[in-house]
């Protein structure tokens, strides 16, 4: 095992995929023997999940957050500081230089290269910020290419760390069924459309196509997420309901509810019009759920017929027919689920991610690795706090 290190992971949102990924990474590094401190936002949605590593939900936005991070760095004296998301390139650059002056290596994983808002205006500032970090960690080859092409990040300053285990899929993570949906019926095929509402996610044309499709009675479509029915006319939802059973959970779901929702699902629907690499695809894979997607949903790894089925964008009639056919012949879904379960499980994915990060941290500190981290992992269960 490599030398034990003090690693400070910084994730400022406290919610959603970034929080779940950061918790999984922190847990994996902790179980590999490192001393880990996770600093996250006061709104940390996993605050009632007791974890075996140190966690501080104190990182507010603005100047107070940077002051807190300076205080955390002084108190913890980390060798590695690893940011998971940044929206203030100016303050971040000052902090990185300060931390490097104290002897810490500072790394960044840009889950998005630029913020969603003002991305083109802030690009020159982020281009400079990317040049300040000791190393940039990217999750796939497309991100590596884009960082080099758009932000002039040298290829030899980037490292690849594929995989995105989600802490919600941990085998002992709490799960609860959202109150809006009942227990599964016998023979039910439950398809879930999940996430924040957005007209470019293709829900309206999918419902319109379903309203014109002969759907089997066992098909149950669950629409879940904050504003999930944004842009959906009530008449369209009513028309779809005359053909297929539809349940709506129009709110933000707590992590345990997301776990319960995915645990009881058979299929995830992603009829997207927008081109994206959605973390929902990673979450589906974590729960070993096949995905019915359009080709606009990009994936680092997607074996057709195993990870799911791809429909050409715009052909919503074909999309609706395929969804109905999968409900009529659930054996196809079961075969895909079995194939997904035959792959690495959450614990293996988490250990592999931690091992890869440990190699990258060694590179950043110019230390040659002695032996692979995680050869002997001592897994600690997650339990709900008081």
C-alpha positions as CSV (number, residue, x, y, z in Angstrom):
1,X,0.0,0.0,0.0
2,X,1.2,3.5,-0.8
3,X,2.1,6.0,1.9
4,X,-0.9,7.2,3.9
5,X,-1.8,10.7,2.8
6,X,-4.0,13.6,4.1
7,X,-6.5,14.4,1.4
8,X,-8.9,17.3,1.4
9,X,-11.8,16.9,-1.0
10,X,-13.8,20.0,-1.8
11,X,-17.3,19.8,-3.1
12,X,-19.4,23.0,-2.7
13,X,-22.9,22.0,-3.9
14,X,-23.9,19.5,-1.3
15,X,-26.5,18.0,-3.6
16,X,-26.9,15.7,-6.6
17,X,-24.4,13.8,-8.5
18,X,-21.4,15.9,-7.4
19,X,-22.1,15.2,-3.8
20,X,-22.7,11.5,-4.3
21,X,-19.6,11.0,-6.4
22,X,-17.5,13.0,-3.9
23,X,-18.8,10.9,-1.0
24,X,-18.0,7.7,-2.9
25,X,-14.4,8.9,-3.7
26,X,-13.9,9.9,-0.1
27,X,-15.1,6.6,1.2
28,X,-12.9,4.7,-1.3
29,X,-9.8,6.7,-0.3
30,X,-10.6,6.2,3.4
31,X,-10.9,2.5,3.0
32,X,-7.6,2.5,1.2
33,X,-6.0,3.8,4.4
34,X,-5.8,7.5,3.7
35,X,-6.9,10.3,6.1
36,X,-9.7,12.0,4.3
37,X,-11.6,15.2,5.0
38,X,-14.6,16.1,2.8
39,X,-15.6,19.8,2.9
40,X,-19.1,20.4,1.5
41,X,-22.0,22.8,1.6
42,X,-24.2,23.4,4.7
43,X,-27.2,22.1,2.6
44,X,-25.4,18.6,2.4
45,X,-28.3,16.3,1.5
46,X,-26.3,13.3,2.9
47,X,-25.9,14.9,6.3
48,X,-27.9,12.2,8.0
49,X,-25.8,9.4,6.5
50,X,-23.1,8.5,9.0
51,X,-19.8,8.0,7.2
52,X,-16.5,6.8,8.5
53,X,-14.4,9.7,7.2
54,X,-14.3,13.3,8.4
55,X,-16.9,15.6,6.9
56,X,-17.5,19.3,7.4
57,X,-20.7,20.8,5.9
58,X,-19.5,24.4,6.3
59,X,-18.6,25.6,2.8
60,X,-20.8,28.6,2.0
61,X,-20.8,30.5,-1.3
62,X,-18.8,33.7,-1.6
63,X,-15.9,35.1,0.5
64,X,-17.0,33.3,3.7
65,X,-16.5,29.9,1.9
66,X,-13.0,30.7,0.8
67,X,-12.2,31.9,4.4
68,X,-13.5,28.6,5.7
69,X,-11.4,26.7,3.2
70,X,-8.3,28.5,4.2
71,X,-9.1,27.7,7.9
72,X,-9.7,24.0,7.0
73,X,-6.4,23.8,5.1
74,X,-4.5,25.3,8.0
75,X,-6.1,23.0,10.5
76,X,-5.9,19.8,8.4
77,X,-2.6,20.5,6.6
78,X,-3.4,18.3,3.6
79,X,-0.8,17.0,1.1
80,X,-3.6,16.8,-1.5
81,X,-6.5,19.3,-2.1
82,X,-8.9,18.0,-4.7
83,X,-11.7,20.3,-6.0
84,X,-14.8,18.7,-7.6
85,X,-16.4,21.9,-8.9
86,X,-15.6,25.6,-9.2
87,X,-17.6,28.6,-10.3
88,X,-15.4,31.4,-9.1
89,X,-12.1,31.2,-11.2
90,X,-10.6,34.4,-9.7
91,X,-10.8,33.5,-6.0
92,X,-9.9,29.9,-6.9
93,X,-6.7,30.9,-8.6
94,X,-5.6,32.9,-5.5
95,X,-6.4,30.0,-3.2
96,X,-4.6,27.5,-5.3
97,X,-1.4,29.5,-5.3
98,X,-1.7,30.1,-1.6
99,X,-2.2,26.3,-0.9
100,X,0.7,25.4,-3.2
101,X,2.9,27.8,-1.3
102,X,2.1,25.7,1.8
103,X,3.3,22.6,0.0
104,X,0.0,21.0,-1.0
105,X,-0.7,19.6,-4.5
106,X,-4.0,21.0,-5.8
107,X,-6.0,19.1,-8.3
108,X,-9.3,19.6,-10.1
109,X,-11.9,17.3,-11.6
110,X,-14.1,19.4,-14.0
111,X,-17.3,17.4,-14.2
112,X,-18.2,20.3,-16.6
113,X,-15.4,22.2,-18.2
114,X,-17.2,25.5,-17.8
115,X,-20.2,26.8,-15.8
116,X,-23.6,26.5,-17.4
117,X,-24.1,30.3,-17.0
118,X,-21.8,32.8,-18.6
119,X,-19.6,30.0,-19.9
120,X,-18.2,32.0,-22.9
121,X,-17.6,35.2,-20.9
122,X,-15.7,33.3,-18.2
123,X,-13.7,31.1,-20.5
124,X,-10.6,33.3,-20.5
125,X,-10.6,33.2,-16.7
126,X,-11.0,29.5,-16.5
127,X,-8.3,29.0,-19.1
128,X,-5.9,30.7,-16.7
129,X,-7.2,28.8,-13.7
130,X,-6.7,25.4,-15.4
131,X,-3.1,26.4,-15.9
132,X,-2.6,27.0,-12.2
133,X,-3.6,23.5,-10.9
134,X,-0.9,20.8,-10.4
135,X,-3.1,18.4,-12.3
136,X,-6.5,18.1,-14.1
137,X,-8.4,14.9,-13.7
138,X,-10.9,14.0,-16.5
139,X,-13.4,11.3,-16.5
140,X,-13.3,10.4,-20.2
141,X,-11.4,10.9,-23.4
142,X,-14.0,13.4,-24.7
143,X,-13.4,15.7,-21.7
144,X,-9.6,15.3,-22.2
145,X,-9.9,16.4,-25.8
146,X,-12.2,19.3,-25.0
147,X,-9.9,20.6,-22.2
148,X,-6.9,20.5,-24.5
149,X,-8.8,22.0,-27.5
150,X,-10.9,24.7,-25.7
151,X,-8.8,25.6,-22.7
152,X,-5.2,24.9,-23.8
153,X,-4.6,22.3,-21.0
154,X,-1.5,20.4,-21.9
155,X,-2.2,16.7,-22.4
156,X,0.7,15.7,-20.1
157,X,-1.0,17.8,-17.3
158,X,-4.1,15.7,-17.4
159,X,-4.9,12.3,-16.0
160,X,-7.8,10.0,-16.7
161,X,-10.0,8.6,-13.9
162,X,-13.0,6.8,-15.6
163,X,-15.9,5.5,-13.6
164,X,-18.5,7.3,-11.5
165,X,-19.7,5.1,-8.6
166,X,-22.7,6.8,-6.8
167,X,-22.9,6.5,-3.1
168,X,-26.7,6.0,-3.4
169,X,-25.9,2.6,-4.8
170,X,-23.8,1.5,-1.8
171,X,-25.3,-1.9,-0.7
172,X,-26.1,-0.6,2.9
173,X,-27.3,2.9,1.8
174,X,-30.8,3.8,3.1
175,X,-33.7,3.4,0.7
176,X,-37.3,4.5,0.9
177,X,-40.1,4.4,-1.6
178,X,-41.5,7.9,-2.4
179,X,-44.9,8.2,-0.9
180,X,-46.5,9.1,-4.2
181,X,-46.1,5.6,-5.7
182,X,-47.4,2.3,-4.4
183,X,-45.7,-1.0,-4.1
184,X,-45.1,-2.8,-7.4
185,X,-47.9,-4.9,-8.8
186,X,-47.2,-8.5,-9.9
187,X,-45.9,-8.5,-13.4
188,X,-45.5,-4.7,-13.5
189,X,-42.8,-3.3,-15.7
190,X,-41.8,0.1,-14.1
191,X,-40.0,2.6,-16.4
192,X,-38.7,5.7,-14.7
193,X,-38.1,9.1,-16.3
194,X,-36.0,11.0,-13.7
195,X,-34.4,14.4,-13.2
196,X,-35.1,18.1,-13.2
197,X,-37.7,19.2,-15.7
198,X,-36.4,20.4,-19.0
199,X,-38.2,20.7,-22.4
200,X,-35.1,19.4,-24.2
201,X,-35.3,16.0,-22.3
202,X,-38.0,14.8,-24.8
203,X,-40.7,14.0,-22.3
204,X,-43.5,15.9,-24.1
205,X,-42.9,14.1,-27.5
206,X,-42.5,10.8,-25.7
207,X,-45.9,11.2,-24.0
208,X,-47.5,12.3,-27.2
209,X,-46.1,9.2,-28.9
210,X,-47.3,7.0,-26.1
211,X,-50.8,8.5,-26.4
212,X,-50.9,7.1,-30.0
213,X,-49.4,3.7,-29.0
214,X,-51.0,0.4,-28.0
215,X,-49.4,-0.1,-24.6
216,X,-49.7,-3.2,-22.5
217,X,-51.5,-2.9,-19.1
218,X,-48.4,-3.9,-17.1
219,X,-46.4,-0.8,-18.2
220,X,-46.1,1.8,-15.4
221,X,-44.3,5.1,-16.3
222,X,-43.0,7.1,-13.3
223,X,-42.1,10.7,-13.9
224,X,-39.9,11.9,-10.9
225,X,-38.0,15.0,-10.1
226,X,-38.2,18.7,-9.5
227,X,-40.3,20.3,-12.2
228,X,-40.3,17.0,-14.1
229,X,-43.5,18.0,-16.0
230,X,-42.1,21.4,-17.1
231,X,-43.6,22.3,-20.5
232,X,-46.1,19.4,-20.4
233,X,-49.7,20.5,-21.1
234,X,-52.3,18.8,-18.8
235,X,-54.2,17.6,-21.9
236,X,-51.1,15.8,-23.1
237,X,-50.6,14.1,-19.8
238,X,-54.3,13.1,-19.8
239,X,-54.1,11.7,-23.3
240,X,-51.0,9.6,-22.4
241,X,-52.8,8.3,-19.3
242,X,-55.6,6.9,-21.4
243,X,-53.0,4.6,-23.0
244,X,-50.5,3.9,-20.1
245,X,-50.4,4.1,-16.4
246,X,-48.4,7.3,-15.4
247,X,-47.4,8.4,-11.9
248,X,-45.9,11.8,-11.2
249,X,-43.6,12.8,-8.4
250,X,-43.1,16.5,-9.1
251,X,-40.5,17.5,-6.5
252,X,-36.9,17.0,-5.5
253,X,-36.3,13.6,-4.1
254,X,-34.1,12.9,-1.1
255,X,-31.2,10.5,-1.8
256,X,-32.9,7.6,0.0
257,X,-36.0,8.1,-2.1
258,X,-33.8,8.1,-5.3
259,X,-32.3,4.8,-4.1
260,X,-35.8,3.4,-3.5
261,X,-37.1,4.6,-6.8
262,X,-34.2,3.1,-8.8
263,X,-34.1,-0.1,-6.7
264,X,-37.8,-0.9,-7.7
265,X,-37.4,0.2,-11.4
266,X,-36.9,-2.0,-14.4
267,X,-35.9,0.6,-17.0
268,X,-34.8,4.2,-17.2
269,X,-36.1,6.3,-20.1
270,X,-34.0,9.1,-21.6
271,X,-35.7,10.3,-24.8
272,X,-33.4,13.4,-24.8
273,X,-33.3,16.0,-27.6
274,X,-30.3,17.7,-26.1
275,X,-26.8,16.4,-26.5
276,X,-25.4,15.5,-23.1
277,X,-23.4,13.1,-20.9
278,X,-26.0,12.8,-18.1
279,X,-25.1,11.5,-14.7
280,X,-28.4,9.7,-14.8
281,X,-26.9,7.2,-17.2
282,X,-24.2,6.5,-14.5
283,X,-26.8,6.2,-11.8
284,X,-28.7,3.7,-13.9
285,X,-25.6,1.6,-14.5
286,X,-24.9,1.7,-10.7
287,X,-28.3,0.2,-10.1
288,X,-27.8,-2.3,-13.0
289,X,-30.7,-0.8,-14.9
290,X,-30.9,-0.8,-18.7
291,X,-31.6,2.6,-20.4
292,X,-33.9,3.3,-23.3
293,X,-32.1,6.4,-24.7
294,X,-31.9,8.4,-27.9
295,X,-28.5,8.7,-29.6
296,X,-28.2,12.3,-28.1
297,X,-27.4,10.7,-24.8
298,X,-23.6,10.1,-24.9
299,X,-21.9,7.5,-22.7
300,X,-18.3,6.6,-22.0
301,X,-19.3,3.0,-22.1
302,X,-22.5,1.7,-23.6
303,X,-22.9,-1.8,-25.0
304,X,-26.0,-1.9,-27.1
305,X,-28.4,-4.6,-25.9
306,X,-26.6,-4.8,-22.5
307,X,-26.6,-1.3,-21.1
308,X,-29.8,-0.6,-22.9
309,X,-31.3,0.3,-26.3
310,X,-30.6,3.3,-28.5
311,X,-33.3,5.0,-30.6
312,X,-32.6,7.6,-33.2
313,X,-33.5,11.0,-31.9
314,X,-36.7,12.4,-33.4
315,X,-38.3,9.0,-34.0
316,X,-40.6,9.1,-31.0
317,X,-43.1,6.7,-32.5
318,X,-40.3,4.1,-32.6
319,X,-39.3,5.1,-29.1
320,X,-42.8,4.5,-27.7
321,X,-43.2,1.2,-29.6
322,X,-39.9,0.0,-28.2
323,X,-41.0,0.9,-24.6
324,X,-44.3,-0.9,-25.1
325,X,-42.5,-4.0,-26.6
326,X,-40.1,-4.2,-23.7
327,X,-43.1,-4.2,-21.3
328,X,-44.7,-7.0,-23.4
329,X,-41.5,-9.1,-23.4
330,X,-39.9,-8.3,-20.0
331,X,-37.5,-11.2,-20.5
332,X,-35.4,-8.9,-22.7
333,X,-35.1,-6.5,-19.8
334,X,-34.3,-9.3,-17.4
335,X,-31.5,-10.4,-19.7
336,X,-30.0,-6.9,-19.8
337,X,-30.2,-6.7,-16.0
338,X,-28.5,-10.0,-15.6
339,X,-25.7,-8.9,-17.9
340,X,-25.2,-5.7,-16.0
341,X,-25.2,-7.5,-12.7
342,X,-22.4,-9.8,-14.0
343,X,-20.0,-6.8,-14.2
344,X,-18.2,-5.1,-11.3
345,X,-20.3,-4.1,-8.3
346,X,-20.4,-0.8,-6.5
347,X,-17.7,-1.7,-4.0
348,X,-15.3,-2.8,-6.8
349,X,-16.0,0.4,-8.8
350,X,-15.4,2.5,-5.7
351,X,-12.1,0.7,-4.9
352,X,-10.9,1.0,-8.5
353,X,-11.7,4.7,-8.5
354,X,-9.8,5.3,-5.3
355,X,-6.8,3.2,-6.6
356,X,-6.6,5.3,-9.7
357,X,-6.8,8.6,-7.8
358,X,-4.1,7.4,-5.5
359,X,-1.8,6.9,-8.5
360,X,-2.7,10.4,-9.8
361,X,-1.9,11.9,-6.4
362,X,1.5,10.2,-6.4
363,X,2.1,11.6,-9.9
364,X,1.3,15.1,-8.6
365,X,3.7,14.7,-5.7
366,X,6.4,13.1,-7.8
367,X,6.3,10.0,-5.7
368,X,6.7,6.6,-7.3
369,X,4.0,4.1,-6.2
370,X,5.2,1.2,-4.1
371,X,2.2,-1.2,-4.6
372,X,-1.5,-0.8,-5.6
373,X,-3.8,0.8,-3.1
374,X,-6.8,-1.2,-2.1
375,X,-5.2,-4.6,-2.3
376,X,-6.8,-5.2,1.1
377,X,-9.9,-3.1,1.6
378,X,-11.8,-2.9,4.8
379,X,-15.3,-1.9,3.9
380,X,-17.4,0.1,6.4
381,X,-21.2,0.2,6.1
382,X,-23.1,3.4,5.8
383,X,-25.8,3.9,8.4
384,X,-28.4,6.5,8.9
385,X,-27.5,8.9,11.7
386,X,-29.7,9.9,14.5
